[in-house]
Amino acid sequence: MRSSFWLTAALNVLTAYAATTPSRTVKRQSSPFASAENGQFSINGSEFRFVGTNAYWLPFLNSDEDISNTLANMSASGITVVRTWAFNDVTSIPENGTWLQLIANGTTQVNEGPNGLQRLDKLIELAEQHNIYVLFSLTNNWNPTTTAATFTRRNDNATTTPLPRNFLSNDYGGMDAYVREFGVTKQHDEFYTNETIKDIFKNYTKQIVSRYASNSRVFSWELANDARCNSSIAASSSCNTNTVTSWHADVSKFIRSVDPNHLVSSGNHGFLCPDCPKLFPVTPSARPSPAPGQRRSVVGVMTKARLLRDIADKRRKARAAEPAEKREGVKIRGRWASGETKRQSSVGTAFDGSQGVDSQDILNIPDIGFGSFQLFPDQNSYTLGTAGDDNSQGQITTQNTFNQTVQEGVNWIQQQAASAQAVGKPLALTGFGLVTQDNALQFVPFNSSTPALGTAPSTRKRQQSTLGVGVTDSQRDSAYTAWLTAGIQAGVSGLLQYQWSSNGLATAPGTFVQGTTSGGTLGQSPNDGYATLGQDQNNEQGIYDTGLLEKDLMWTADFVRTSSDTPHARNVRTTALTLEARALGGGRQRLNYFDWN
């Protein structure tokens, strides 16, 4: 697991784009708190765009020094926002490690001690020192309670090691912890509808939010990670988009009444539903004039007819761009493996309301300050169905090549940006990731405590050009660069990779930082299949791997060539040329991958 090229590339793309894009004036009083106006973030009166990362485990490390060093490495890499958990629910008080709230015996207890809320205090204190903002998430949709998982470390051959508490992002409690203890029907959507549960969650939320209401180092409050109807516990048949939207409206209003200084976001996955009934319908309005040198963006209310037109257009272009020869798919949980065509809804599960989320309706809630969405192709389908002649039936295929998967990610980002522009609020991609071949054995889906692959052949000696279980590091970096570029060009103000990884951490029995065996690195942070070392201890930060850069530029060039008739492709080319000039400066020979007419 090496230091990734994507971060340096992303920061260069952001810098290159800023250098070629006229700055927009933020007309508001200067404030140290992050705010939102005219579709952009502002801090201290200036527009604020960021590339960030996720580290749900960060406040719960075993030493203050480890937290500080991790933040220092993030800052040195150009990270300005880190997203992490502000919850850690337990059903019994653990002997070791941290915990924030005990949920047991029909009551709750908040831990304000040194292994409790004081860990969040220390994180905020150290984030201030390293000039990093903290995006706090207040609960999680996922909390499976299956038998303790084991996984095979790639350095341990056939041996298995138990996953300790807090190793996985879904092992910090969350919505279902409340439902199991206080629910009547024990169905997931009781978290959204049961008034007792809502009041208990608000009580915890108030203690967290009020504690940092005057601290500008908190970037925002995220209501929940990936809230939706389905979860580790089944939902009732009555759960729908209005159920989830109503909960967002209630809790966001409550938080703003406690803390009017900070922005509130949803944290949902970004699922859209043009046909669903709206609680906060978007009224089309005239868009402001674009900045000099920019085109006027064409945005509007998302409708099913518009979505179906987009489906047909994107599928047609994808088919035209696909080479005639068959390509092997990336095989992770079957998402990208070749398979038979399946009949689905005409727009697909990410767009038909079946997840219980209508992100545009949620975004238009008055107390929601900015939009959020996620991108995890290993675990979710973002495929658009192909509209039939009657616009009522479509097809979704699982035969996705790597390029098609990347393109679907680009499409997803552009759709989210258009939705946020219609509402007139900023947008952040709060988590995105791909499982690599090196991480395949560690991959545990968010709604599971069991590794997806169990055992698999060693991937350490795979050729970089071979598609096997997971993507290669080079492919991951290519995909990340394409998605980040698409987001920046589409006006997404914040982009946070999932997830950061650190080495050399203090170990302690009974905690999630434990030493590995058979020569593995001692004190490594959790890896659920997405971890990427933020700092390669064998290479100086900020130095490009020329070979990897060449592969990335070659892939980007190929991607642009095959879709050169799209506005996004033209934007990618413009930015890539600037990126190329910056990345390959210093006397090295210029690469000519972008020299075509």
C-alpha positions as CSV (number, residue, x, y, z in Angstrom):
1,M,0.0,0.0,0.0
2,R,2.0,2.9,-1.3
3,S,1.6,6.6,-1.2
4,S,-0.9,7.5,-3.9
5,F,-0.3,9.8,-6.9
6,W,-3.9,10.9,-6.9
7,L,-3.6,13.4,-4.1
8,T,-0.7,15.3,-5.6
9,A,-2.5,15.2,-9.0
10,A,-5.8,16.4,-7.4
11,L,-4.1,19.4,-5.8
12,N,-2.4,20.3,-9.1
13,V,-5.7,20.0,-10.9
14,L,-7.4,22.2,-8.4
15,T,-4.5,24.7,-8.6
16,A,-4.5,24.6,-12.4
17,Y,-8.2,25.1,-12.6
18,A,-8.0,28.1,-10.2
19,A,-5.2,29.6,-12.2
20,T,-7.4,29.5,-15.4
21,T,-10.7,30.5,-13.8
22,P,-11.5,34.0,-12.7
23,S,-12.1,34.4,-9.0
24,R,-15.6,35.0,-7.8
25,T,-16.2,37.7,-5.2
26,V,-17.9,36.6,-2.1
27,K,-20.2,39.4,-1.0
28,R,-20.6,38.8,2.7
29,Q,-19.1,39.9,6.0
30,S,-15.9,38.2,6.8
31,S,-16.3,35.3,9.3
32,P,-14.0,32.6,10.5
33,F,-16.9,30.1,10.3
34,A,-17.5,28.3,7.1
35,S,-20.5,29.6,5.3
36,A,-22.4,29.1,2.1
37,E,-23.7,31.7,-0.3
38,N,-24.3,31.8,-4.1
39,G,-23.4,28.2,-4.5
40,Q,-19.9,28.4,-2.9
41,F,-18.2,28.1,0.5
42,S,-16.7,31.1,2.2
43,I,-14.2,31.4,5.1
44,N,-13.0,34.8,6.3
45,G,-14.7,36.5,3.3
46,S,-12.9,34.4,0.7
47,E,-14.1,31.5,-1.5
48,F,-13.1,28.2,0.0
49,R,-12.5,25.1,-2.2
50,F,-10.8,22.1,-0.8
51,V,-9.5,18.6,-1.4
52,G,-9.9,16.6,1.8
53,T,-9.9,13.1,3.2
54,N,-11.7,10.7,5.6
55,A,-10.3,9.2,8.8
56,Y,-13.3,8.0,10.9
57,W,-10.8,6.6,13.4
58,L,-8.7,9.8,13.9
59,P,-10.0,11.1,17.3
60,F,-9.8,7.7,18.8
61,L,-6.1,7.0,18.3
62,N,-4.1,5.9,21.4
63,S,-1.9,9.0,21.7
64,D,-2.2,12.8,21.1
65,E,1.1,12.6,19.3
66,D,-0.4,10.2,16.8
67,I,-3.3,12.5,16.1
68,S,-0.9,15.5,15.7
69,N,1.4,13.6,13.4
70,T,-1.5,12.3,11.2
71,L,-2.8,15.9,10.9
72,A,0.7,17.2,10.1
73,N,1.0,14.7,7.3
74,M,-2.4,15.6,6.0
75,S,-1.5,19.3,6.1
76,A,1.9,18.7,4.4
77,S,0.0,16.9,1.6
78,G,-2.3,19.8,1.0
79,I,-5.4,18.5,2.9
80,T,-7.5,21.2,4.4
81,V,-10.6,19.3,5.6
82,V,-10.8,15.9,7.3
83,R,-14.1,14.1,7.8
84,T,-14.4,11.9,10.9
85,W,-16.9,10.4,13.4
86,A,-18.2,12.4,16.3
87,F,-19.9,9.3,17.8
88,N,-18.7,6.1,19.3
89,D,-21.7,4.2,20.8
90,V,-21.2,1.1,22.9
91,T,-23.6,-1.3,24.7
92,S,-21.2,-1.9,27.5
93,I,-18.2,0.1,28.8
94,P,-15.0,-1.4,27.2
95,E,-12.0,-2.1,29.3
96,N,-9.7,-0.3,26.8
97,G,-10.0,2.3,24.1
98,T,-12.4,5.1,23.7
99,W,-16.2,5.4,23.8
100,L,-18.5,8.4,23.6
101,Q,-22.0,7.1,24.5
102,L,-23.3,4.1,26.4
103,I,-26.6,2.8,25.0
104,A,-27.9,0.1,27.3
105,N,-30.7,-0.9,29.7
106,G,-33.1,1.6,28.3
107,T,-30.8,4.6,29.0
108,T,-27.9,6.5,27.6
109,Q,-24.7,7.9,29.2
110,V,-22.3,10.3,27.5
111,N,-18.6,9.9,28.4
112,E,-17.0,13.3,29.1
113,G,-13.8,11.8,30.4
114,P,-10.3,11.6,28.9
115,N,-11.3,8.5,26.8
116,G,-14.6,10.2,25.8
117,L,-15.5,13.6,24.5
118,Q,-12.1,14.9,25.5
119,R,-10.7,13.0,22.5
120,L,-12.8,15.2,20.2
121,D,-11.5,18.2,22.2
122,K,-7.9,17.2,21.5
123,L,-8.6,16.6,17.8
124,I,-10.1,20.1,17.4
125,E,-7.1,21.6,19.3
126,L,-4.6,19.9,17.1
127,A,-6.5,20.6,13.9
128,E,-6.2,24.3,14.8
129,Q,-2.5,23.9,15.1
130,H,-2.2,22.3,11.6
131,N,-4.7,24.5,9.9
132,I,-7.2,21.8,9.1
133,Y,-11.0,22.0,9.4
134,V,-13.0,19.1,10.8
135,L,-16.2,17.8,9.3
136,F,-18.0,15.9,12.1
137,S,-20.5,13.2,11.2
138,L,-23.1,12.6,14.0
139,T,-24.2,9.0,13.4
140,N,-24.0,6.2,10.8
141,N,-26.7,4.4,8.8
142,W,-24.7,1.2,9.0
143,N,-24.1,-0.9,12.2
144,P,-24.1,-4.7,11.5
145,T,-23.9,-7.0,14.6
146,T,-22.8,-10.3,13.1
147,T,-20.1,-12.5,14.6
148,A,-16.8,-10.8,15.0
149,A,-15.1,-10.7,11.7
150,T,-11.6,-12.0,10.7
151,F,-9.6,-11.1,7.7
152,T,-6.4,-12.4,6.1
153,R,-3.6,-9.9,6.1
154,R,-1.6,-10.1,2.9
155,N,1.5,-10.5,5.0
156,D,0.1,-13.4,7.0
157,N,-0.6,-15.9,4.2
158,A,-3.4,-18.2,5.5
159,T,-3.6,-16.9,9.0
160,T,-6.5,-14.8,10.2
161,T,-6.7,-12.0,12.8
162,P,-9.8,-10.8,14.6
163,L,-10.9,-7.3,13.8
164,P,-10.9,-5.3,17.0
165,R,-13.6,-2.9,18.0
166,N,-13.7,0.4,16.1
167,F,-11.6,-1.1,13.3
168,L,-14.4,-0.8,10.8
169,S,-16.3,2.4,10.1
170,N,-19.6,0.6,10.9
171,D,-18.4,-0.5,14.4
172,Y,-19.0,2.8,16.2
173,G,-22.7,2.3,16.8
174,G,-25.1,4.5,14.9
175,M,-28.8,4.5,14.0
176,D,-29.4,0.8,14.6
177,A,-27.8,1.0,18.0
178,Y,-30.7,3.3,19.0
179,V,-33.3,1.2,17.3
180,R,-32.1,-2.1,18.9
181,E,-32.4,-0.5,22.4
182,F,-35.4,1.8,22.1
183,G,-37.3,0.7,19.0
184,V,-40.8,-0.9,19.2
185,T,-40.9,-2.8,15.9
186,K,-37.0,-2.9,15.7
187,Q,-37.1,-1.7,12.1
188,H,-34.5,0.7,10.8
189,D,-36.8,3.6,9.9
190,E,-37.9,3.9,13.5
191,F,-34.8,6.0,13.9
192,Y,-36.6,8.6,11.6
193,T,-40.1,8.3,13.0
194,N,-40.0,7.1,16.6
195,E,-40.2,10.3,18.7
196,T,-38.5,8.7,21.7
197,I,-35.5,7.7,19.6
198,K,-35.4,11.1,17.9
199,D,-35.3,12.9,21.3
200,I,-32.5,10.6,22.5
201,F,-30.5,11.3,19.4
202,K,-31.1,15.0,19.7
203,N,-29.9,14.9,23.3
204,Y,-26.6,13.4,22.3
205,T,-26.4,15.7,19.3
206,K,-27.0,18.8,21.5
207,Q,-24.1,17.8,23.8
208,I,-21.7,17.5,20.9
209,V,-22.9,20.5,18.9
210,S,-23.1,22.9,21.8
211,R,-19.6,21.9,22.9
212,Y,-18.1,23.3,19.7
213,A,-20.7,25.9,18.7
214,S,-18.1,28.7,19.1
215,N,-15.2,26.9,17.5
216,S,-14.6,27.9,13.9
217,R,-12.3,24.9,13.3
218,V,-15.4,22.7,12.9
219,F,-16.2,23.0,9.3
220,S,-19.8,21.6,9.5
221,W,-22.1,19.1,11.1
222,E,-23.1,16.1,9.1
223,L,-26.4,14.6,10.3
224,A,-25.6,11.1,9.3
225,N,-23.3,9.0,7.1
226,D,-25.3,7.6,4.2
227,A,-28.8,7.8,5.7
228,R,-31.3,5.7,3.8
229,C,-34.3,3.4,4.4
230,N,-32.4,0.1,4.2
231,S,-29.7,-0.7,6.6
232,S,-28.2,-3.5,8.8
233,I,-31.8,-3.8,10.1
234,A,-34.7,-4.1,7.7
235,A,-37.0,-1.1,7.3
236,S,-40.8,-1.1,7.2
237,S,-42.6,-1.1,3.9
238,S,-43.8,2.4,4.6
239,C,-40.3,4.0,4.6
240,N,-39.9,6.3,1.6
241,T,-38.1,9.5,0.6
242,N,-40.5,11.7,2.6
243,T,-39.7,9.7,5.7
244,V,-36.0,10.4,5.4
245,T,-36.4,14.0,4.2
246,S,-38.8,14.8,7.1
247,W,-36.2,13.6,9.6
248,H,-33.5,15.7,7.9
249,A,-35.7,18.8,8.2
250,D,-36.5,18.2,11.9
251,V,-32.9,17.5,13.0
252,S,-31.2,20.2,10.9
253,K,-33.6,22.8,12.4
254,F,-32.8,21.5,15.9
255,I,-29.1,21.7,15.3
256,R,-29.3,25.2,13.9
257,S,-31.3,26.3,17.0
258,V,-28.4,25.1,19.2
259,D,-25.6,26.3,16.9
260,P,-26.3,29.0,14.4
261,N,-22.7,29.4,13.5
262,H,-22.0,26.2,11.6
263,L,-23.3,24.7,8.4
264,V,-25.3,21.6,8.5
265,S,-25.2,18.9,5.8
266,S,-27.0,15.6,5.2
267,G,-24.2,13.2,4.5
268,N,-26.5,11.1,2.2
269,H,-25.2,9.2,-0.8
270,G,-26.8,11.5,-3.3
271,F,-29.6,9.3,-4.7
272,L,-32.0,11.2,-6.8
273,C,-35.7,10.6,-7.4
274,P,-37.3,12.9,-10.0
275,D,-40.7,11.2,-9.7
276,C,-41.0,11.1,-5.9
277,P,-43.3,13.5,-4.1
278,K,-41.5,16.6,-2.8
279,L,-41.6,18.2,0.7
280,F,-39.3,21.0,-0.5
281,P,-39.8,21.4,-4.2
282,V,-37.3,23.4,-6.2
283,T,-38.7,26.4,-8.0
284,P,-36.8,27.2,-11.2
285,S,-35.2,30.6,-11.0
286,A,-33.0,32.8,-13.1
287,R,-29.3,31.9,-12.7
288,P,-26.8,34.7,-12.0
289,S,-24.5,35.7,-14.9
290,P,-21.4,33.7,-15.2
291,A,-18.0,35.0,-14.4
292,P,-15.9,36.4,-17.3
293,G,-14.7,33.6,-19.5
294,Q,-17.2,31.1,-18.3
295,R,-20.3,29.8,-20.0
296,R,-23.7,30.1,-18.4
297,S,-24.5,26.9,-16.7
298,V,-27.7,25.2,-17.8
299,V,-29.4,23.8,-14.8
300,G,-32.9,23.2,-13.7
301,V,-35.2,20.9,-11.7
302,M,-34.4,17.3,-12.3
303,T,-37.3,15.5,-14.0
304,K,-37.7,11.9,-15.2
305,A,-38.0,13.1,-18.8
306,R,-34.7,15.0,-18.5
307,L,-33.1,12.0,-16.8
308,L,-34.2,9.6,-19.5
309,R,-32.9,11.9,-22.2
310,D,-29.5,12.0,-20.4
311,I,-29.6,8.2,-20.1
312,A,-30.1,7.7,-23.8
313,D,-27.5,10.3,-24.7
314,K,-24.8,8.9,-22.3
315,R,-25.4,5.3,-23.3
316,R,-25.2,6.1,-27.0
317,K,-21.9,7.9,-26.5
318,A,-20.6,5.1,-24.3
319,R,-21.4,2.4,-26.9
320,A,-19.8,4.5,-29.6
321,A,-16.6,4.9,-27.6
322,E,-16.3,1.3,-26.5
323,P,-13.8,-0.7,-28.5
324,A,-15.1,-3.7,-30.4
325,E,-13.0,-6.2,-28.6
326,K,-14.3,-7.6,-25.3
327,R,-12.5,-6.4,-22.2
328,E,-12.3,-8.2,-18.9
329,G,-14.2,-6.5,-16.1
330,V,-13.0,-5.6,-12.6
331,K,-14.4,-8.2,-10.2
332,I,-15.4,-6.9,-6.8
333,R,-18.6,-8.3,-5.4
334,G,-19.8,-8.8,-8.9
335,R,-20.3,-5.1,-9.6
336,W,-18.1,-5.0,-12.6
337,A,-18.0,-8.6,-13.7
338,S,-19.5,-9.7,-17.0
339,G,-23.0,-10.9,-16.7
340,E,-26.4,-11.1,-18.3
341,T,-28.4,-8.0,-18.9
342,K,-31.0,-7.4,-16.2
343,R,-34.3,-5.7,-16.3
344,Q,-34.6,-2.9,-13.8
345,S,-36.5,0.3,-13.4
346,S,-36.3,2.7,-16.3
347,V,-33.8,4.9,-14.4
348,G,-32.0,2.6,-12.0
349,T,-32.0,2.2,-8.3
350,A,-29.9,5.3,-7.7
351,F,-32.7,7.4,-9.3
352,D,-36.0,5.7,-8.5
353,G,-36.4,6.4,-4.8
354,S,-36.0,2.7,-3.8
355,Q,-33.2,3.8,-1.3
356,G,-35.5,6.2,0.4
357,V,-33.4,9.2,-0.5
358,D,-34.2,12.2,-2.7
359,S,-31.1,14.3,-2.2
360,Q,-32.4,17.3,-4.1
361,D,-35.4,17.5,-1.8
362,I,-33.2,17.2,1.2
363,L,-30.8,19.8,-0.1
364,N,-33.6,22.3,-0.5
365,I,-34.4,22.1,3.2
366,P,-33.8,25.7,4.6
367,D,-31.4,24.5,7.4
368,I,-29.3,22.3,5.1
369,G,-26.4,24.5,4.1
370,F,-24.8,22.4,1.4
371,G,-25.2,19.2,-0.6
372,S,-23.2,16.0,-0.1
373,F,-22.9,12.8,-2.0
374,Q,-20.6,9.7,-2.2
375,L,-19.2,7.5,-4.9
376,F,-18.3,3.9,-4.2
377,P,-18.8,1.7,-7.3
378,D,-17.7,-1.4,-5.4
379,Q,-20.8,-1.2,-3.3
380,N,-23.4,0.8,-5.1
381,S,-24.8,1.0,-8.6
382,Y,-24.9,4.4,-10.4
383,T,-25.9,2.9,-13.7
384,L,-28.6,4.7,-15.6
385,G,-31.1,2.5,-17.3
386,T,-31.6,2.9,-21.1
387,A,-35.0,4.3,-21.9
388,G,-37.2,2.2,-24.1
389,D,-39.4,3.5,-26.8
390,D,-42.2,4.0,-24.4
391,N,-40.0,5.6,-21.8
392,S,-41.3,3.2,-19.2
393,Q,-38.9,0.3,-19.3
394,G,-35.2,0.2,-19.5
395,Q,-32.2,-2.0,-19.1
396,I,-29.2,-1.9,-16.8
397,T,-26.2,-4.1,-17.7
398,T,-23.5,-5.3,-15.2
399,Q,-21.0,-5.7,-18.0
400,N,-19.0,-2.7,-17.2
401,T,-15.4,-2.3,-18.2
402,F,-13.1,-0.1,-16.2
403,N,-13.5,2.9,-18.6
404,Q,-17.3,2.6,-18.4
405,T,-17.1,2.5,-14.6
406,V,-15.0,5.7,-14.6
407,Q,-17.4,7.3,-17.0
408,E,-20.4,6.4,-14.8
409,G,-18.6,8.1,-11.9
410,V,-18.1,11.2,-14.0
411,N,-21.8,11.1,-15.0
412,W,-22.8,10.8,-11.3
413,I,-20.6,13.7,-10.3
414,Q,-22.1,15.9,-13.1
415,Q,-25.7,14.9,-12.2
416,Q,-25.0,15.8,-8.5
417,A,-23.5,19.2,-9.5
418,A,-26.5,20.0,-11.7
419,S,-28.9,19.2,-8.9
420,A,-27.0,21.4,-6.4
421,Q,-26.8,24.3,-8.9
422,A,-30.6,24.1,-9.3
423,V,-31.0,24.6,-5.6
424,G,-28.2,27.2,-5.4
425,K,-26.1,25.6,-2.7
426,P,-22.5,24.4,-2.6
427,L,-21.8,20.7,-3.0
428,A,-19.2,18.4,-1.5
429,L,-18.2,14.8,-2.5
430,T,-17.7,13.6,1.0
431,G,-16.4,10.1,0.2
432,F,-15.2,8.3,-2.9
433,G,-13.0,5.2,-3.4
434,L,-12.1,2.1,-5.3
435,V,-10.8,-1.2,-3.9
436,T,-7.4,-2.0,-5.3
437,Q,-5.8,-5.4,-5.8
438,D,-3.4,-4.8,-2.8
439,N,-6.4,-4.0,-0.6
440,A,-8.8,-6.7,-1.9
441,L,-8.3,-9.1,1.1
442,Q,-9.0,-6.3,3.5
443,F,-12.2,-5.1,1.8
444,V,-15.3,-5.2,4.1
445,P,-18.5,-3.6,2.7
446,F,-20.0,-0.8,4.8
447,N,-23.0,-3.0,5.6
448,S,-21.0,-6.0,6.7
449,S,-18.4,-7.1,9.2
450,T,-17.2,-9.9,7.0
451,P,-14.5,-9.5,4.3
452,A,-16.1,-9.7,0.9
453,L,-13.6,-12.1,-0.6
454,G,-12.7,-14.3,2.3
455,T,-9.5,-15.9,0.8
456,A,-8.0,-14.9,-2.5
457,P,-4.8,-15.6,-4.4
458,S,-1.9,-13.3,-3.6
459,T,-2.0,-10.0,-5.5
460,R,1.4,-8.8,-4.6
461,K,3.0,-9.9,-7.8
462,R,0.2,-9.0,-10.2
463,Q,1.2,-7.1,-13.3
464,Q,-0.1,-3.5,-13.2
465,S,-1.8,-4.0,-16.6
466,T,-3.7,-7.1,-15.4
467,L,-7.3,-6.7,-14.3
468,G,-8.0,-9.1,-11.4
469,V,-9.7,-8.8,-8.0
470,G,-9.9,-5.1,-7.6
471,V,-8.2,-2.4,-9.7
472,T,-4.5,-1.7,-10.0
473,D,-3.0,1.3,-8.2
474,S,-2.5,3.0,-11.5
475,Q,-6.1,2.5,-12.5
476,R,-7.3,3.8,-9.1
477,D,-5.2,6.9,-9.6
478,S,-6.5,7.4,-13.1
479,A,-10.1,7.0,-11.9
480,Y,-9.6,9.4,-9.0
481,T,-8.0,12.0,-11.3
482,A,-10.9,11.8,-13.7
483,W,-13.5,12.1,-10.9
484,L,-11.7,14.9,-9.2
485,T,-11.3,16.8,-12.5
486,A,-14.9,16.3,-13.3
487,G,-15.9,17.6,-9.9
488,I,-13.7,20.6,-10.0
489,Q,-14.9,21.5,-13.6
490,A,-18.6,20.9,-12.6
491,G,-18.3,23.3,-9.7
492,V,-18.1,20.8,-6.8
493,S,-16.5,22.8,-4.0
494,G,-15.1,20.0,-1.8
495,L,-13.8,16.6,-2.6
496,L,-12.9,14.1,0.1
497,Q,-11.1,10.8,-0.6
498,Y,-11.9,7.7,1.4
499,Q,-9.8,6.9,3.3
500,W,-6.5,8.1,4.8
501,S,-4.0,5.7,6.3
502,S,-1.1,6.1,8.7
503,N,1.8,4.0,9.9
504,G,3.9,4.0,13.1
505,L,1.0,4.5,15.5
506,A,1.0,3.7,19.2
507,T,-0.5,0.3,19.8
508,A,-2.6,-0.8,22.8
509,P,-4.4,-4.0,23.7
510,G,-8.1,-3.9,23.1
511,T,-7.9,-1.0,20.7
512,F,-8.1,-0.9,16.9
513,V,-4.4,0.0,16.6
514,Q,-2.6,-3.3,17.0
515,G,0.7,-4.6,15.6
516,T,0.6,-7.0,12.7
517,T,2.5,-10.3,12.5
518,S,5.0,-11.8,10.0
519,G,6.9,-8.6,9.4
520,G,3.9,-6.3,8.9
521,T,4.0,-2.7,9.8
522,L,3.4,-2.1,13.5
523,G,0.7,0.4,14.5
524,Q,-1.2,0.8,11.2
525,S,-4.5,2.6,11.1
526,P,-7.7,0.6,10.0
527,N,-8.0,-0.6,6.5
528,D,-11.4,-1.6,5.3
529,G,-10.2,-2.0,1.7
530,Y,-9.9,1.7,0.8
531,A,-6.9,2.8,2.8
532,T,-4.2,4.8,1.0
533,L,-1.0,5.8,2.7
534,G,-1.0,9.6,2.9
535,Q,2.8,9.7,3.2
536,D,5.2,7.2,1.8
537,Q,7.9,6.8,4.4
538,N,10.3,5.7,1.7
539,N,9.8,8.6,-0.7
540,E,9.7,12.3,-0.3
541,Q,6.2,13.9,-0.2
542,G,5.3,15.8,-3.4
543,I,7.6,14.0,-5.8
544,Y,5.8,12.5,-8.8
545,D,6.4,8.9,-9.9
546,T,7.1,9.7,-13.5
547,G,6.2,6.3,-14.8
548,L,2.8,6.5,-13.0
549,L,2.3,10.0,-14.2
550,E,2.8,8.9,-17.8
551,K,0.3,6.1,-17.4
552,D,-2.2,8.5,-15.8
553,L,-1.8,11.0,-18.6
554,M,-2.0,8.3,-21.2
555,W,-5.2,7.0,-19.7
556,T,-6.7,10.5,-19.5
557,A,-5.8,11.2,-23.1
558,D,-7.5,8.0,-24.2
559,F,-10.5,8.9,-22.1
560,V,-10.7,12.4,-23.7
561,R,-10.2,11.0,-27.2
562,T,-13.1,8.6,-26.9
563,S,-15.5,11.2,-25.6
564,S,-14.1,14.4,-27.2
565,D,-17.5,15.7,-28.2
566,T,-18.6,16.3,-24.6
567,P,-18.1,19.6,-22.8
568,H,-16.5,17.6,-19.8
569,A,-13.9,16.1,-22.1
570,R,-12.9,19.5,-23.5
571,N,-12.6,20.7,-19.9
572,V,-10.5,17.7,-18.9
573,R,-8.2,18.4,-21.8
574,T,-7.7,22.0,-20.9
575,T,-7.0,21.2,-17.3
576,A,-4.8,18.2,-18.1
577,L,-2.6,20.4,-20.4
578,T,-2.1,22.8,-17.5
579,L,-1.5,19.8,-15.1
580,E,1.0,18.3,-17.5
581,A,2.9,21.5,-17.8
582,R,3.1,21.8,-14.0
583,A,3.8,18.2,-13.3
584,L,6.5,17.7,-15.9
585,G,8.3,21.0,-15.3
586,G,11.9,21.2,-14.3
587,G,13.5,20.4,-17.6
588,R,12.0,17.0,-18.2
589,Q,10.9,16.1,-21.7
590,R,7.3,17.1,-22.4
591,L,4.8,14.3,-22.9
592,N,2.8,14.5,-26.1
593,Y,-0.3,12.5,-25.1
594,F,-2.5,15.5,-25.5
595,D,-1.2,16.7,-28.9
596,W,-4.0,15.8,-31.2
597,N,-6.4,17.8,-33.3
